[in-house]
């Protein structure tokens, strides 16, 4: 098992933010990830618009999971409409 950091850039509307955060959490759990830490980083202005959106809500996960499943998560969350951007990287030891 390796440790990964996942950053979610979600829509700012409260219901869209909750749905997106819960969907990502459910997908991580479904793929066998152990969620070590979650952090709500709040609403921020984007440097450039994404899908005509200028404000976004950032949410951060630290997870432990199998490297094979880490590759699958990006494909799984790509279709979530509440999610503007998603990035997962391996955490340094």
N, C-alpha and C positions, 0 to 999 in steps of 0.2 A: 504494500500500500504506500502510495506517495501522497504528499500534501500539496494541494493546489489552492490558488486564490482565484475567485471568480467575481468579476465586477459586472453588475447589471445596470444599465441605463434604461430607466422606465419612464413611462408617461407620468405627468405630474398630477392628473386627476386622481383623487383619493381612491375611488373604486378601481380604476385601472391599475394604480400602483399596487393595491392589495392583491388583485387577481394575478398580476404579473409575478409578484414576489412569491405568492403561494404556488403558482404553477412551476416556477423554477425550483423551489424547495421540493415540491412533489416529484419532479423529474430527477433531481439529484438523489432523492431517497429511493426512487424506483430503480435507479442504476447502481444501487448499493453504496452510495457515498455516506460517510459518517460526517455530519456537519459539526465542525469544531467551534466555529465562531460565526456570528451574524452581526453586521453593523449597518445601521441606517445612517447614511452619510448626508442625507437631506437633499433639498432642492437646490439646483445650481443652474446658472445660465450657460448654455452651450457655446463653444467657441465658433461654431458654424451650425446652421440649421440642419436637422435630420428629419426628413419627411415633413418639412414645413413646421417643425417644432423648435422653439427657441429656449425653452425651459425643460429640464428633466430632473427626475428623482433618482439618486444613486443609491444602490444597495450592494453590500460587500459580503461575500461568503468565504470562509476558509473551510475546506473539506479534505478528508482523507478518502482516497478511492484508488481502485485499480487503474493503471495507465490505459488499458484497453477501453474501459468505460469512460475515461476522461475525453477520449476522442469522440465518443458517441453523443455526449451531452450537447455539444455545439450544434450538431445536426438536429437534435431533438427540440432545442429551444428556438431555433432559427425562425420557426413559423408562428411564434407567439406574437400576436398583434400589439400587446401592451409593451413589449420589449423593443426598445429602439436600437440598442447595442448590447453585445455580450462578449466578454473576453475571459478566457481561463488560461492561467499560466501556472507552471510548476513553481512552488515556493522553494527558495534556496534553503539548504540545511543549516 
